[in-house]
Amino acid sequence: MKTSFLVKNYNRKELSFKRGKGSYLYSSDGKKYLDFVQGIAVNSLGHAHPKLIKTIKDQSKKLWHVSNAFQIPEGEILAKKLCNKTFADYVMFQNSGAEATEAAIKIARRYFYSIGKPKKNRILCIKNSFHGRTLAAIYASGSKKMTEGFGPKVAGFDHFIFGDHESLKKKIKKNTAAIMVETIMGEGGIKVIPSWCLKELRKICNQKKILLVIDEVQSGISRSGDFFAFEDSKIKPDIVPIAKGIGGGFPIGAVLMNKKVAKTMTPGTHGSTFGGNPLAMAVGNTVLDIVSSKKFLNNVKSLSKYFISNLNKIKDEHPNLIKEIRGRGLLIGIQLYKDQTNFIKKLMDKKLLSIKAAENVIRILPPLNVKKKEIDLCLKIIRKTCQEI
Ligand SMILES: Cc1ncc(COP(=O)(O)O)c(C=O)c1O
């Protein structure tokens, strides 16, 4: 008998929740889970954060939505804060990560169009990266699995293999407009692009006079311990799509950019009905104020150090099971030698929620305000699971 009217485009677990608080979720059948998925790096402040509840309550009584045909002061404030904290001169709000990366592609192409080089429109990406699920984004990601059955192919994307610097240089052609990479490949298995590589990428883009787009949808908004993961390299990208963490659970996407490219986005070149509405912007402002302070970032860094060093101890205790501990900040991957599905199930049986990434990686994504004792509980469950396997 049909039990669900939802399309089966997700492989959902037999588990639902009725409420959440901080790092914990409470299931419909009355069990308590340590949630180290947090909506896949979305709930930066965990579930039901009092300041976010207050913001939504207050703003919902005043104004939810107006069209971008009018001024939206809450969005002006958030854009100004984002620019003051980062490389960016301007911000354009969207609703999701895929929309933000898609808009980033449009901006890169539009820039070259506006300087009389419309044929310079190809975007060079990492093979099997992840930039979202819109048509352009799946072809940008260059994944066979994601594009299968969705042809015709969206033109304009080239790919190089992660870490293959020679192929990267060869793939830059006369009609390349931009290189687009994730600082830390999230879905791709928590693979970090080292700072020296990002510096090289910036140098290459300068030499070739092309744009550098850095997708910080998953790694951004303090998840890495810096506001943006690329900050460690001291480079300045041209365009940065963000989403996930900035809304703390409320759907917000945005593209940050420098003035050189922003100039080309004249009225009518892009738009969104919902993007940047007052309710979303109020939430974004509250999240940003909390997660971007020096004190908050230092705490993410020190929790990360503690977490990763203890995971490495577990790895040393189980050298035939765990291949590598990857990641930065609270974007952490445990890479196994074999398929991770069973391990994730065993963690879930012990009331710890984690999620898959490519290359046999178990992704651990606690809220950024996670408590040390919650990390200890997670470590205890992982150690016990390793002993059982
Ligand atoms: C790096 C990166 N870019 C883009 C996206 C797409 O974001 P969304 O699912 O909000 O469309 C994701 C989502 O996981 C992501 O990790």
PDBQT file of the ligand as one rigid body, heavy atoms in Angstrom, charges set to zero:
ROOT
HETATM    1  C1  LIG A 401      29.550  23.573  -1.825  1.00  0.00    +0.000 C 
HETATM    2  C2  LIG A 401      28.090  23.545  -2.110  1.00  0.00    +0.000 A 
HETATM    3  N1  LIG A 401      27.590  24.325  -3.073  1.00  0.00    +0.000 NA
HETATM    4  C3  LIG A 401      26.279  24.358  -3.349  1.00  0.00    +0.000 A 
HETATM    5  C4  LIG A 401      25.387  23.567  -2.659  1.00  0.00    +0.000 A 
HETATM    6  C5  LIG A 401      23.931  23.592  -2.983  1.00  0.00    +0.000 C 
HETATM    7  O1  LIG A 401      23.187  24.148  -1.955  1.00  0.00    +0.000 OA
HETATM    8  P1  LIG A 401      21.609  23.931  -1.839  1.00  0.00    +0.000 P 
HETATM    9  O2  LIG A 401      21.381  22.517  -1.487  1.00  0.00    +0.000 OA
HETATM   10  O3  LIG A 401      21.183  24.904  -0.771  1.00  0.00    +0.000 OA
HETATM   11  O4  LIG A 401      21.030  24.281  -3.163  1.00  0.00    +0.000 OA
HETATM   12  C6  LIG A 401      25.857  22.731  -1.634  1.00  0.00    +0.000 A 
HETATM   13  C7  LIG A 401      24.938  21.858  -0.878  1.00  0.00    +0.000 C 
HETATM   14  O5  LIG A 401      25.306  20.914  -0.246  1.00  0.00    +0.000 OA
HETATM   15  C8  LIG A 401      27.250  22.720  -1.353  1.00  0.00    +0.000 A 
HETATM   16  O6  LIG A 401      27.750  21.929  -0.398  1.00  0.00    +0.000 OA
ENDROOT
TORSDOF 0
